[in-house]
Amino acid sequence: MWFLIRLMIGGVFLAASWAKVLAPYQNFLYVVQAYQVLPSWAEVLVAQIFPWVELITGLFVFLGLWTPWALRAALTLFAVFIVVVGQALLRNLPLESCGCFGEWIHLKPQMVIALDSACFLLTFLLLRQIIQTKKFSLDSYFDRI
């Protein structure tokens, strides 16, 4: 069970990052700007780097490589997503879609809060059950050799 949850959490990051990595960074820049939380210089930096952080985190979680650290990174990212989307909802920003999955999947911000909260909780549980979480992972393979 923990193995499948780990794959799902990694898959969420891979799906979210892949659409943004393949598209020009300006597409994601418009999403970042819509949340109105960063200065303009930081918006550009986040739009260029963040999809790669999601991709690397997703790969490490999915493959079970450096699993505790990858899960902590995922936990941190889910917390950031919850705060950023939550503040946009509290401020009544006119967001029709969260922009989390690029142009592939459109989710309303309220749906994203629910999804990210569930993923945050599952990631926390994966960390609590780290021995079982590492089964069928690259970590367990490298531990044996």
Backbone as a ProteinNet text record, in pm:
[ID]
protein_1_A
[PRIMARY]
MWFLIRLMIGGVFLAASWAKVLAPYQNFLYVVQAYQVLPSWAEVLVAQIFPWVELITGLFVFLGLWTPWALRAALTLFAVFIVVVGQALLRNLPLESCGCFGEWIHLKPQMVIALDSACFLLTFLLLRQIIQTKKFSLDSYFDRI
[TERTIARY]
82.3	0	86.5	187.3	271.7	347.4	386.1	454.1	365	238.3	145.5	119.3	110.4	90.6	213.1	332.6	455.4	455.7	415.9	408.1	307.5	194.2	92.5	144	208.1	260.8	367.5	457.4	557.9	493.2	389.1	317.3	249.9	198.5	136.5	240.4	358.7	464.4	512.4	525.2	570.1	470	342.1	238.6	235.8	247.2	243.8	365.9	481.1	603.7	619.4	581.6	606.6	541.8	417.7	347.9	418.3	471.6	538.7	679.2	747.5	882.8	879.3	779	769.8	725.6	653.6	603.1	705.2	696.5	783.9	757.6	863.3	847.7	750.6	731.8	640.1	496.7	460.2	326.1	306	405.6	396.1	416.1	490.6	510.8	376.9	287.2	154.9	77.7	93.5	27.4	85.3	218.1	284.8	241.9	235.9	196.7	52.7	-33.5	-175.1	-194.3	-102.5	-114.6	-70.3	1.7	38.5	102.5	203.6	271	419.5	476.5	620.5	651.9	769.6	813.5	842.1	840.8	851.7	980.8	1092.4	1217.5	1209	1139.3	1125.2	1025.6	925.6	828.5	897.7	987.3	1060.7	1147.1	1215.3	1301.6	1220	1108.7	1021.8	968	925.7	870.6	974.7	1100.4	1205.6	1255.2	1259.7	1321.6	1220.1	1106.1	1010.8	966.6	936.8	899.1	1007.7	1133.1	1243.3	1253.8	1224.9	1223.4	1112.3	996.6	885.5	923.5	988.2	1026.5	1125.4	1227.6	1328.5	1267.3	1185.6	1118.4	1029.8	952.4	865.2	941.7	1052.6	1134.6	1190.1	1243.2	1302.7	1197.2	1079.4	972.5	925.8	900.2	849.9	946	1074.4	1174.3	1218.5	1188.2	1231.4	1380.6	1430.8	1571.8	1585.7	1671.4	1683.4	1542.9	1468.9	1326.2	1289.6	1354.5	1314	1330	1440	1462.9	1366.2	1339.4	1245.2	1105.4	1066.2	934	926.1	1034.5	1035.1	1022.7	1090	1077.8	934.2	874.1	735.3	640.9	663.4	582	591	712.4	733.6	662.5	675.1	609.5	458.4	400.9	255.6	213	291.5	259.3	261.8	362	370.6	249.7	213.6	97.3	-28.4	-47.9	-167.5	-171.9	-59.3	-53.9	-78.7	-13.6	-26.4	-168.3	-224.4	-360.9	-461	-435.4	-524.1	-528.7	-411.8	-412.6	-484.4	-474.7	-545.3	-696.6	-740.6	-883.5	-930.6	-852.1	-889.3	-895	-809.7	-805.8	-901.7	-976.2	-1071.8	-1007.7	-887.3	-822.8	-900	-915.5	-997.3	-923	-912	-843.7	-946.7	-950.7	-1041.4	-978.5	-846	-772.7	-647.2	-600.4	-482.3	-354.8	-350.3	-229.9	-127.8	-165.2	-72.5	-23.1	-108.2	-74.7	-60.4	-21.8	-5.4	-137.1	-129.8	-249.6	-318	-259.1	-312.6	-438.3	-436.3	-548.8	-584.7	-710.5	-756.7	-838.2	-788.6	-858.5	-888.2	-1005.3	-1039.7	-956.4	-924.1	-841.4	-896	-1028	-1086.8	-1054.7	-1055.8	-1022.1	-875.9	-791.9	-648	-617	-685.8	-665.8	-696.5	-806	-842.4	-738.8	-697.8	-598.6	-465.1	-416.6	-288.4	-292.6	-404.4	-418.4	-414.5	-483.5	-481.7	-340.5	-274.3	-137.1	-40.7	-61.5	21.2	7.1	-116	-142.3	-81.2	-100.1	-44.1	108.8	168.5	314.5	364.3	293.9	328.5	323.5	219	205.6	317.2	356.8	468.9	596.3	618.7	736.5	729	610.8	593.2	615.5	591.3	606.1	723	834.4	944.6	1000.3	1001.6	1052.9	967.1	835.1	745.6	747.2	762.8	764.1	882.9	994.1	1115.9	1115.9	1014.7	1006.5	987.5	1050.8	1043.9	1096.3	1199.1	1255.8	1402.3	1458	1601.3	1681.4	1629.6	1696.7	1713.2	1606.9	1616.2	1710.2	1711.5	1804	1947.7	1978.9	2115.3	2156.8	2061	2091.2	2136.5	2087.6	2121.4	2256.3	2301.4	2428.2	2547.5
-119.9	0	126.1	130.4	250.1	274.8	166	174.2	245.4	207	268	414.9	447.2	587.8	668.8	611.5	681.1	707	607.1	625.1	733.9	736.8	837.2	978.4	996	1128.6	1171.7	1081.3	1112.9	1144.6	1068.9	1091.6	1226.6	1274	1407.1	1512.8	1502.6	1598.9	1585.1	1462.8	1443.1	1500.5	1476.1	1529.2	1681.8	1738.2	1884.6	1948.7	1887.8	1949.2	1930.7	1814.8	1782.9	1883.8	1920.5	2017.6	2153.4	2190.9	2320.8	2317.8	2204.8	2193.7	2196.7	2134.6	2128.4	2260.4	2341.6	2468.8	2580	2688	2803	2852.1	2895.6	2935.2	3051.8	3131	3244.9	3200	3080.1	3029.1	3014.6	2957.1	2941.8	3075.6	3165.3	3298.4	3369.1	3356.4	3419.2	3362.1	3233.9	3168.9	3224.4	3230.7	3281.2	3425.8	3506.2	3646.8	3660.4	3569	3577.1	3563.6	3498.2	3479.4	3602	3692.7	3821.7	3809.4	3722.8	3707.5	3740.9	3753.1	3773.4	3901.9	3960.2	4071.4	4019.8	4107.2	4065.1	3987.8	4028.1	3955	3811.3	3790.2	3656	3572.5	3637.6	3564.9	3495.7	3567.6	3510.7	3394.2	3412.5	3307	3182.3	3200.9	3088.1	3019.2	3096.2	3036.8	2954.3	2992.9	2919.3	2798.1	2806.7	2701.7	2603.4	2652.6	2571.2	2443.6	2448.4	2323.3	2215.5	2256	2159.9	2104.4	2186.8	2139.3	2035.2	2063.4	1966.6	1836.6	1848.2	1730.3	1643.5	1705.1	1630.5	1567.5	1644.6	1590.7	1472.6	1488.2	1380.6	1255.2	1271.6	1156.6	1084.2	1161	1100.2	1028.4	1089.2	1023.1	898.2	911.1	800.4	682	709.8	603.1	555.4	633.5	598.1	618.4	727.3	760.7	871.5	847.8	939.7	970.8	867	875.2	970.3	963.3	1056.4	1203.3	1233.4	1372.7	1413.6	1323.4	1352.9	1376.1	1295	1313.3	1443.2	1481.2	1610.7	1726.2	1713.9	1817	1823.1	1706.3	1701.5	1762.5	1730.9	1786.3	1938.5	1989.4	2134.2	2196.8	2134.3	2188.7	2188.6	2080.5	2078.4	2188.3	2212	2319	2454.7	2476.9	2603.7	2618.4	2510.6	2517.3	2553.7	2491.6	2517.4	2664	2716.4	2855.6	2951.8	2928.5	3020.6	3019.1	2902.1	2894.3	2944.4	2911.9	2958.6	3109.4	3174.7	3321.5	3381.8	3317.6	3367.4	3356.9	3248.3	3232.8	3334.7	3353.5	3450.9	3592.9	3622.2	3756.4	3770	3663.5	3662.2	3699	3649.2	3673.4	3598	3659.1	3597	3484	3369.5	3255.2	3151.8	3123.6	3020.4	2882.9	2877.2	2752.2	2778.4	2675.5	2693.3	2706.7	2647.2	2649.3	2545.7	2459.5	2360.2	2260.2	2223.7	2121.5	2180	2306.8	2371.8	2375.3	2351.2	2352.7	2216.2	2113.8	1977.9	1956.4	2001.3	1978.1	2110.7	2143.8	2267.6	2233.8	2279.3	2257	2390.8	2399.9	2521	2525.1	2645.6	2657.2	2580	2575.9	2502.2	2352.7	2299.7	2159.1	2134.1	2230	2214.9	2214	2295.9	2295.4	2155.4	2095.6	1961.3	1858	1863.9	1769.4	1783.6	1906.1	1928.5	1890.8	1915	1876.7	1725.5	1655.2	1508.4	1456.7	1514.8	1473.8	1506.6	1619.7	1657.1	1551.6	1514.8	1415	1279.6	1236.7	1108.6	1110.7	1222.2	1233.7	1227.8	1292.7	1286.5	1141.9	1069.8	929.6	843.9	873.2	800.9	820.3	942.1	968.7	893.6	884.7	813	662.9	611.9	468.7	447.5	511.9	518	379.9	287.8	152.9	86.9	91.2	33	113.9	244.1	331.2	300.8	260.6	235	98.8	15.5	-112.3	-85.6	-167.1	-153.6	-17.3	30.6	160.6	144	245.2	244.2	243.8	309.2	307.5	164.6	84.4	-53.1	-136	-107.9	-177.7	-144.9	-17.6	23.9	-23	-37.3	-88.7	-235.1	-310	-452.3	-475.8	-381.6	-406.8	-348.8
0	0	0	86.5	97	-32.2	-95.9	-224.3	-326.8	-332.9	-428.7	-396.6	-269	-229.8	-268.9	-248.6	-288.3	-439.4	-517.3	-662.6	-700	-629.8	-659.1	-629.3	-513.5	-476.6	-577.9	-611.3	-713	-846.5	-880.7	-1006.1	-1013	-901.7	-898.7	-935.9	-876.8	-907.8	-1052	-1099.1	-1236.5	-1336	-1312.9	-1402	-1398.4	-1279.3	-1265.9	-1330	-1313.8	-1364.7	-1514.5	-1564.7	-1704.3	-1798.1	-1771.5	-1856.4	-1853.8	-1738.4	-1725.5	-1784.6	-1771.9	-1826.3	-1978.8	-2038.6	-2184.3	-2247.5	-2173.7	-2226.4	-2200.5	-2275.5	-2245.1	-2102.7	-2033.5	-1893.6	-1878	-1982.3	-1973.3	-1944.9	-1991.6	-1961.9	-1811.5	-1744.1	-1599.5	-1529.3	-1590.2	-1532	-1513.9	-1611.5	-1599.2	-1480.9	-1456.8	-1342.4	-1212.7	-1203.5	-1083	-1056.5	-1160.8	-1145.3	-1096.9	-1136.6	-1097.8	-946.6	-878.1	-733.4	-653.8	-714.2	-654.9	-516.4	-505.3	-376.1	-381.5	-500.1	-513.7	-588.6	-563.3	-647.2	-788.8	-887.2	-1026.8	-1056.5	-995	-1021	-969.9	-858.8	-801.7	-882.1	-940.3	-1022.6	-1140.1	-1205.7	-1319.3	-1273.8	-1163.4	-1109.7	-1074.9	-1007.8	-970.1	-1095.1	-1194.2	-1317	-1392.2	-1383.6	-1453.2	-1375.2	-1243	-1161.3	-1102.9	-1061.3	-986.4	-1058.4	-1189.1	-1256.4	-1248.1	-1249.2	-1238.2	-1096.1	-997.5	-858.7	-842.7	-900	-895.5	-966.8	-1082	-1159.2	-1081.6	-1026	-950.5	-825.9	-754.2	-635.4	-674	-780.4	-826.5	-864.7	-935.8	-974.2	-852.3	-757.6	-638.3	-554.3	-540.3	-464	-538.3	-667.1	-747.8	-746.1	-762.9	-768.3	-630	-527.3	-393.1	-374.4	-425.3	-412.4	-309.4	-208.2	-95.4	-42.7	-21.3	7.2	121.2	237.7	344.4	303.1	235.1	193.5	82.9	-9.8	-117.7	-62	36.5	97.1	176	241.3	311.8	212.1	98.6	-5.3	-56.5	-79.6	-125.9	-22.3	103.8	211.6	212.7	197.8	194.5	74.6	-41	-160.9	-146.4	-92.8	-71.9	25	129.4	224.3	154.5	70.9	-4.3	-95.9	-166.3	-255.6	-178.2	-62.4	18.1	61.6	106.2	151.8	35.3	-77.4	-191	-247.4	-266.7	-319.7	-215.4	-88.7	18.5	28.6	19.1	26.9	-93.3	-209.2	-327.6	-307.9	-247.1	-219.4	-116.4	-10.5	93.1	38.1	-58	-118.2	-235.7	-264.7	-375.8	-509.1	-533.2	-662.1	-770.1	-886.4	-992.5	-1065.5	-1000.8	-1061.4	-1105	-1235.2	-1283.8	-1270.7	-1282.2	-1271.4	-1189.3	-1120.1	-1035.7	-1117.2	-1236.2	-1317.2	-1275.1	-1182.5	-1126.8	-1229.4	-1322.3	-1420.4	-1560.1	-1566.4	-1696	-1771	-1899.6	-1983.6	-1990.5	-1927.5	-1938.3	-1857.1	-1732.8	-1642.2	-1576.1	-1579	-1516.4	-1392.6	-1277.3	-1151.1	-1085.8	-1028.1	-953.5	-825.6	-778.2	-657.6	-537.2	-520.3	-408.4	-418.8	-541.2	-563.4	-531.5	-565.5	-542.9	-394.1	-317.6	-172.1	-117.7	-163.2	-118	-163.4	-288.9	-341.7	-269.3	-255.8	-189.7	-41.7	22.3	163.7	179.3	91	95.3	66.7	-31.7	-64.5	49.2	115.1	230.2	339.5	370	473.5	435.7	312	267.7	271.6	232.5	236.5	380.3	470.1	612.3	662.3	622.6	662.6	602.7	480.1	419.1	500.2	545.6	628.9	761.2	818.5	945.6	929.5	809.6	780	683.7	711.3	615.8	580.3	674.1	645.2	536.6	553.1	452.8	323.1	335.2	218.1	127.7	187.8	110.8	40.6	66	-4.5	-153.8	-234.9	-380.8	-427	-362.2	-397.7	-435.9	-498	-525.9	-396	-294.5	-164.4	-114.1	-121	-71.8	-159.4	-288.5	-378.4	-341.5	-323.5	-290.5	-150.2	-60.1	72.7	66.8	-32.9	-45.3	-111.8	-194.1	-266	-193.2
[MASK]
+++++++++++++++++++++++++++++++++++++++++++++++++++++++++++++++++++++++++++++++++++++++++++++++++++++++++++++++++++++++++++++++++++++++++++++++++

